[in-house]
């Protein structure tokens, strides 16, 4: 008789790409965890991401890990990411215009020039520590370009954003003091940006946000500050991690790197394929807003549901050939979520990573690991901490 497996998601060694998860996925669409239900297969994840009986469950992440109060809990719970209903729709309506393709496309040449500049600094050495010499400064400086902030301040926001990112890992309680210190630094930074734009408005994203706080359909001062902090955090930490995972994945598949070098037009597909195979966000959390039945299983109101998007994105029921192939036509991955909580910044994230990968593939030939990498735990939000590489 089949016994439903149980996964300990707080175990720092647990990986959604492990053989035990793959075996469980073969047997059933779900598993039990110490946090709630886990959904393992593509079809079920796809359905539940769009199911209106579920609400965003990420707000409960601190509580599930024993963090019940404090500045991070307040900021995280009130962010647009975790709002529901009309409040969520209102915040998205006010923030969305800044992420429109017509606003972002003119910035592509700046993204490309930035990637070239960063590679120029280490190309002659034939080696680099990829995270500190490319992924982090690229992600942080792209964020300053988008928001209209001084590029020279990238180190300040990168350090705070990367530290704040520890809150989305399984070590959140141990890292809480550092997380809340970083959050306070970003609050102070955002308050300075807001004061400056009110006194000296200009044609940039930060000014448009400030002006949105002064309209009749408006952001409150707290919502304005919280939105700027979330945009800095999301723009730096997730892009940094995803670029590191992309480089690691391509090193493991050198023929795909050569293919990208020969045809840079494949870069957007390369981003999608990396986010399918090696996403920085390995699961998406939802919460049952009511009692309901799904696929013969009763799900009680308040149940935490972890949608194992990394496991779902290699489900052989949806992907007959789940090998890494940047030319393959694939079912849509879940790297940017789905439904009403689909990532606001998906177009800019895919675009800036596409520009970066096209430059890197052309200039760093035959990349290889050249030292001892270190990584965040492989579940939750993950990625390299250090990734030393060599290249020709």
Secondary structure, 3 states (H helix, E strand, C coil): CCCCCEECCCCCCCCCCCHHHHHHHHHCCEEEECCCEEECCHHHHHHHHCCCCEEECHHHHHHHCCCCCCHHHHHHHHCHHHCCHHHHHHHHHHHHHHHCHHHHHHHHHHHHHHHHHHHHCCHHHCEEEHHHHHHHHHHHHHHHHHHCCCHHHHHHHHHHHHHHHHHHCCCHHHHHHHHHHHHHHHHHHHHHHHHHHHHCCCCCHHHHHHHHCCCCCCCCHHHHHHHHHHHHHHHHHHHHHHHHHHHHHHHHCHHHHHHHHHCHHHHHHHHHHHHHHCCCECCEEEEECCCEEECCEEECCCCEEEECHHHHCCCCCCCCCCCCCCCCCCCCCCCCCCHHHCCCCHHHHHHHHHHHHHHHHHHCCCCEECCCCEECCCCCECCEEECEEECC
